[in-house]
Amino acid sequence: MSEMLSPLMMAIAVISILAVQKAEAEGYTAKASAVGGSNLAMIELFERIASGNIDITPDIVIGDSGEGGNGTINAMLALYVRQMVDGMKSEPVSVTVPASNE
């Protein structure tokens, strides 16, 4: 009897998945007709950027610095500093201020 339940359970799962997908498709169709397809695409894009913590600007830009070929060196230095900053974010920072002699 357990052999017969497995195909039945699989069929129920497939029907459930199809029902959810159909409902999502109908929801997107309703949204698209309400705000327009282009606007819905922009809304979806910004929602995914906001929820996924996706950077949309580069952390480092490599280009000609106009300093006689130091652009690559500056970019490597910027990358090194960025790695240091990222490492400091995960570690607690303690600052000791020496007493003044005044």
MOCORQUI-V913365 format. One line per field, one symbol per residue. ss: DSSP state (2 for helix, 1 for strand, 0 for the rest). A space follows every 10 residues. Layout:
ss->???
This chain:
ss->0222222222 2222222222 2222222222 2222202222 2222222222 2200000000 0000000000 2222222222 2222222222 0000000000 00
